[in-house]
Amino acid sequence: MVAWAEVGVPVPLGQRWTYSVPAALAPRIAPGARVLCEFARRKVAAVVLAVTDRPPEIDLTKVKPLLAVLDAEPALPTELLRFLEELARYYLAPIGEVLRLALPAVEREVVRALEEQGELLPGEGPLRSRQVGRPVLVAKATPRVEEPGRLRGQAAAILAWLRANGPTPVAELASRHGNARSALRKLGELGLVEEERRSVDVGALHEDEVPRDSPPELTEAQREAVRRIGEGFGRPEGFLLFGVTGSGKTEVYMRAIERCRELGKGAIVLVPEIALTPQLVGRFRARFGDEVGVLHSALPEAARHRMWRKLRSGELRIAVGARSALFAPVLDLGLVVIDEEHDGSFKQEEGVRYHARDMALLRAHRAGAVTVLGSATPSLESLALARRGRLSLLELPERATRAELPRVEIVDLRRIGPGPTGERLLSLPLHRALEACLAAGEQAIVFLNRRGFAPAVLCTGCGGVRTCKQCSVALTYHRRDATVRCHSCEFVGPLPPRCADCGGVLSLEGLGTERLEDALARAFPSARIGRLDRDVAAGAKSSRILEKMRRGELDLLVGTQMVTKGHDLPRVTLVGVVNADAALSLPDFRASERGFQLLVQVAGRAGRHERAGRVIIQTYNPDHPAILCAAAHDVRRFLDRELQERADVGYPPYRRLALVRVSAVDEAVARDAAADLARLARTGPSEVEVLGPAPAPIARQRNRYRFRVMLRSRERGPLRAVLGVLARATAKLHRDVRVVLDVDPVAML
């Protein structure tokens, strides 16, 4: 009989905890079951990891009993639970924090509410989510603008989220930020945030009717891809679907899902951007009806809870969503698709720093499922896997509509001046192309990867650039609310009337999407212009702007990299890249790869259907290989060149990397801690190269000084050995020091 249970508790501590199992609960205790237990003098919901009848080798008098079982059956299927344990080991992450990724936050809030109301009795189960659908506490930002220097940390981050995304359930904020409630109290006292109870309309999952589609005739390349993927079912097979923009990769995904469903198995489809989800879900529902569930962070928690429940029960068999949909409790998983697999947003950059693409390969392999990675610009890591035989390469070399790839023109900004607007980055060729596009009744996208009105505020007297008081980055001016903002820590404050150092006049320098939108509105007063960036279209709002483009209610769409994703906008015939150099100049060994991907992806929005497309790329560096290859649509040549450069300098995919990120309020404390960890790392296996410590490219963020140590190795084993030693050593550092072990880092800033 089961007498002991090891559980994962949702706390940032990297260990399992042992509890005794009362006889009354034993029949319902199993791995994956959620239980209520006492931890640190409070009741928490935990997940059972293992059960045994052998007493643990600890002081049994200190072992507490489990209090209740919260579900009629285990919340996490065995396949998903074992995958989460392996993910925790790979990223050296606390198992409790990893388990939180796979459970909707509303489940945790229900436990909290029932405990507070005294509705949960010892040993009672299963838990019913009685609070779901009731009015919930919602926070919203007030119109007031914060004064400089008063906000930092989570309070600043939460205020920025509310301003960008609108009213948000407090439970959702609490799932994102550990101290959300105290931060909200502070914001409320400052008059910056208000709270109220609202009824969250979760609606029916599929209340709107979607007409069934008629599958199109496949191209020969699509048929071959579908055939080979279909032959892969029944074993953990992986494919890299390398297809030019508009080549019909989504149709290949849907045919693969059809085969998966014929075999009685479930599927997960990951997309990099929430804005893509409604478009993709619409197509999937037209093909698969009401079998499709949606999971992403913009959903209200109650709606996500309902989706999760229906996926767990098997009522829904296809999960579509952004990064977090990787953890969907899909039954009998048979297929995992990662669309735009090259996209950096698949890497989680806070909390558990997992990479959804890499972990999708792991989950599918462990489940015996097929994996399909799709992209027009494959990541070097995936291409290397294909060349080593770890993935099978499938190619779609032509557009499915038979349309030609767009004609690309490079504008050398060193030689060609501004058009009628006078804006240096709105050249005469781009201006004339926009004129012609509008005159023909067609649509255009103008891409600039800088938010705000002016990326820098410069003093004309002393020449100083206004920087964030908490971060070593320039403040960006946003004219819409006359504020300066830090895009690193999300500080917001009013634009000072004069320079704080010398009293000089301040000048707004550079071009952001807000200023670009304003310049285009003045140049083309009759044009209907929309903007797509995180200031105006965070979360689900982006889909509404894209829908206006599809309906022809906008003529020009100005935006950041949000416009480069896999949007299918039939009327777009012109794409203008305002400044191709911005992404190529970052201090990051992936800068060239990312810049190339952005150029190819945004160019791919033009001319996808009947009308021919045209792309104008403006640059001060027209001979850069990324720009030349993008202009020639020569993805393979760029990838071959970049792979050779990575091999020469010893970076991924030819080496494995880990970053040890160290920060503290005191610069000396952070520097000394980083030096101590670097010295310790150098005592490990000689196969691990230790670089640093060195200040991070953004040397100060959120009022904390940042240093980093890079670890590099050919093999994973020695690298993990060193990381394990460092993980154990962090407990002995100064209490103000924060250490993050980032395995397979993507963002190097």
Secondary structure, 3 states (H helix, E strand, C coil): CCCEEEEECCCCCCCCEEEECCCCCHHHCCCCCEEEEEECCEEEEEEEEEEECCCCCCCHHHCCECCEECCCCCCCCHHHHHHHHHHHHHCCCCHHHHHHHCCCHHHHHHHHHHHHHCCCCCCCCCCCCCCCCCEEEEEEECCCCCCCCCCCHHHHHHHHHHHHHCCEEHHHHHHHCCCHHHHHHHHHHCCCEEEEEEECCCCCCCCCCCCCCCCCCCCHHHHHHHHHHHHHCCCCCEEEEEECCCCCHHHHHHHHHHHHHHCCCEEEEECCCCCHHHHHHHHHHHHHHHHEEEECCCCCHHHHHHHHHHHHHCCCCEEEECHHHHHCCCCCEEEEEEECCCCHHHECCCCCCCEHHHHHHHHHHHHCCEEEEEECCCCHHHHHHHHCCCCEEEEECCCCCCCCCCEEEEEECCCCCECCCCCCCCEHHHHHHHHHHHHCCCEEEEECCCCCCECEEEECCCCCECECCCCCCECEEECCCCEEECCCCCCEEECCCCCCCCCCCEEEECCCHHHHHHHHHHHCCCCCEEEECCCCCCCCHHHHHHHHHHCCCCCEEEECHHHHCCCCCCCEEEEEECCCCCHHHCCCCCHHHHHHHHHHHHHCCCCCCCCCCEEEEEECCCCCHHHHHHHCCCHHHHHHHHHHHHHHHCCCCCCEEEEEEEEECCHHHHHHHHHHHHHHHCCCCCCCEEEEEEEEEEEEECCEEEEEEEEEECCHHHHHHHHHHHHHHHHHCCCCCEEEEEECCCCCC
